[in-house]
């Protein structure tokens, strides 16, 4: 069961914490991720509302940054 939950957390960008006497370490990681984020918006150049998917690529030059 632990492998399934860990896989689910990993595949959705989440964090899993298992079998630890130091729950604060896992919660500190979650707190750090939740307190450091940007919200990006997208405005397509085409005014058509055709429901087509568009590929968007986000990059950063900041060292040690992980984009999700």
Buried (B, 14 or more C-beta within 10 A) or exposed (E): EEEEEBEEBEEEEEEEBEEEEEEEEBEEEEEEBEEEEEEEEEEEEEEEEEEEEEEEEEEEEEEEEEEE
